[in-house]
Amino acid sequence: MPAPRTVLLTGAAGGLGTLMRGLLPAYGYELRLLDARPIEGEPDAITADLADRDALREAVRGVDAIVHLAGISLESTFDKILKANIEGLYNLYEAAREEGVRRIVFASSNHAIGYTPRPADGDPRVPVDTHRRPDTYYGLSKSFGEDLAQFYWDKFGQETVSVRIGSCFMEPTNVRMMSVWLSPGDGARLFDAAIRAEGVGHTVVYGSSDNTRVWWDLSSARALGYEPQDDSEQFAEKLLAEFGELDPENPDHTRMGGHFVTNPPIWPY
């Protein structure tokens, strides 16, 4: 597709959104920012809820692509997840369809496959077409999002790259996270590739760096032109000294979703 110029970044006040609004402009994008909360230092940002269809339609008007990071990013009640992550996502897709925006990059999650066992040493990496096994209502909403994206491609020809993001932080904070870590720099590289790649239809990719301990098959991400440059192994000595190796008897360590399987963190709002 032609190189996009204006990209709507939803969830721009969140942790990942804050990282991306600092990194994506270097790839030549003019960002239009949206969040349910005002963004400090960004007076031109749009403050709107995903339930506000008129505001969403205005927000998407004239953009070349959307990077959708907004919504609830932890576990919550089904009613809250329904409004933010399911109905809100539908509202965004409808606004994009009505305004002719042809490319969405959807922040899916590893929690869409949270109950999937992690591969043992020497086993093949988990492919993107593995059966979805969400670990929470949050993970369930990401499964819905991937299906919604597929439907909008099949029905309306609207393209999406669904990125099953692992943990995008400056550095991993435990041993499990070393397998699913996405450095902020690689996050920007992956989003850039997902925006620019041609003929994606609906493509699902895993979002991680090129970690020595990676659990996922990154081939569909690489096919977009993603070239990860970082590896969590640089943090191994420190994290292994603090936590030790993963425990094969601990479900927090044996399932893709980690502690979301047993004791998920709760959305505070």
N, C-alpha and C positions, 0 to 999 in steps of 0.2 A: 504494500500500500504506500501511497505518497507519504513522505516524512511528515507526521503530525506536528503542528505548532502549538495549539492550545489544548491543554489537558485539564479536565476537571478532576481534582483530587478531593474525594470525600473522606471524612474522618481526619481532616488535616490537623486537628488539635490533639489527636491521640499520640501514643508513643511512636508507632510506626509512621503515622502521618507526619509527625514532626521531623523524623529522620528523612523521609522522602521529600518533603518540601525544601529541605536543605540540599539534597543531593541531585534530584532530577533536573533542575534548571541547567546544570552543567552539560546535559545531553541535548540542549537546545529547545527545551520546552518552556512555554509560558504557562504557568500554573494558575488556574482559577480554583480558589480554595473554598471548601464548604465544610461546616461542622455544626452540630447542634449547639455548641458553645462558642462564644466569641474567642477569637484567637489573638492573644496578646501580640502587639507589634504588627498586626496584619489588618489595617483598617478597611481594606477593600474585600476582605473575606466575607463570604455569604454565611449568615447565621440562619439555619433552617433545619427543621426536623424532617426525617424521611417520610413522615406521614403527610407532609404538606406538598400535595401534588403540583399545585400551581408554582410554588417556589422551586421545586425540582425541575419542572419544565423550563422555567426561566434560567436556572443554573446550567442546564445542559445545552441550551440554545447556542449554536455557533461553535461548540467545541469539536475538536477532531477525534478525541478519545476520552474515556473515563477510566480512572484508576479508583476502584471502589473499595475503600478501607473502612467505611463507616459501619456502625452497628455495635452490638454487644459482643465483646471479645472474650468473655469468661462465661461460666455457667450462671443461669438465672432461672426464674420461673418460666414455665412454658408461655404464659400470657405475655411477659415482657419480651421473650425471644420472638414470639409470633409477630408482635407489632414492629420491632426494630429490624430483625434479621430476615423475616419472611415477607410480611406485608411491605416493609420498607424497601426490600430488594425488588419486589414486583413493581412498586411505584417508580423506582429508578429505571427499570427496564422499559416500562411503558413510556416514561418521559423521553428516554433515549430513542425509542422506536418512533414516537410521534415527531421528534425533532430531527430524525435522520442521522443520528450518531451511530456509526457502523462498528465501532470497536470498544469493548469493555474489557478491562482487566479486573477480574473478580478475586478478592482475597478470600479464598477457601482456606482450609486448615487441615493439618494432619489429624485433627479430632474427628473428621469425617470417616477415618479408618482407625479410630482410637482403640478399638478392641482387637485389632489385628496383631498377632504376635510379631515381635521383632525378629528379624532373621538371626539365627545362630551363626557363630563364626564359621565362615566357609560357605554359608548358604547364599543363593542368589539374592540380589537386592530386590526389594518389593516393587513390582511394576505398578504403573498408574491405573491399570485396569483390574487391580485386585478388588474383590468384593467389598463394598463399603460397609463398615461396622462402626457407626458413630458411638461415642462414649458418653454423650451428654445431650441435653436439649440444644446446647450450642453447636455441638458436632452434627446433630440432626439438621439444624438450620443450614449448615454448610453443604450437607448432602442435598438438601432441597435446592440450594443455590446452584449447584452443579447441574441438577436436572432442569432448573429453570433456564439456565444458559443453553443447554442442549435444545430445549423446546424452542427458544427464541431463534436459534440458528436454523432448526428444521422448518419452523413455521414462517419466519420472517426474514431469514438470511442475515441475522444480526450476529456478528462474530464476538466470541469471548475466549479469552485465555483464563482458565480457572487455576489459580496458583495455590496449591496446598502448602501454605507457609508453615515452617517449623517454628523456630524461636529466633526472631530478629532483634538481637541486642548487640551492644558493643562487644561483648564477650559472653561465652556460656557460663552459667553459674553452677552447674553440676555435671556429673559424668554422663548422664543420659542425654543432656542437651548437646553434648559434643557431637552426637550422631545426627541431630536435626537442626543444628545451628546454621542460620543464614546471616552472614555479616551484613551490616548496613550497606557497604560498598557493593557486595554481590546482590543484595536486594535491589538496589538501583539498576544494576546491570540486567537483572532478570526482568524488572518491570519495563525497562527500555526495550529489551528484545521482544517482550510480549506486546508492546504498543506497535512496534515497527514491522514485525514479521508479516509476511504475506500469506494469504490463503489458510488462515488458522481454523476456520469453521468454529467448532468448539473444541478446544484443546485443553486437556488437563495436564498440569505439570507439577512436580514437587519443587518446593522452594527451600533449597538448602545450599550451602557452600559445598565446595569439593572436599568434604571432610574425609580424612582417612577412615573414620569409623561410620561413614554414612550408611543409613539403612535403605535408602531409596534409589531406584533407577532414575537417573537424571536425563535419560536419553531424549525424552520428549521436550525437555527444557533446552537441551543443547541444540535440538533440531530447529528451534526458533532463532538460534544465533547466540544463545546465552553461553558465555565463557567465564565460569566462576574462577576467581583468583585466590580465594582464601581457604584456609583449612584450620579447623578447631584444634588440631593436634598440638599447636603451639601452647595451648593451655593445659595439656594433659598432665604434666608433672605436678602442677599446683593442685589441680582438681582431684587427681588420684591420691595425692598425699592427704587431702582433706576428707575424701569420701570413700576411697577404695573402689574396686571394680564393681560393676553391676551385679546384683544378687539374683541368681536364676530362680529363687523362690519368692521374690518380691514382685507382685503384679505391677507395681509402679515402674519396675525396670524391664518387665517382659512384654509389655503391651505398648503399642505405638503412642497411645495417649498419655502415658506416664501417670502422674497422680490424678489426672482428670478421671481415670477409671475408678479410683477408690475414694478420693476426697477432693473434688474439683474446687478451685477457687471461685468465689461467688462475686458477681458483678456488684459493685457497691452502691449503684444508683437506683 
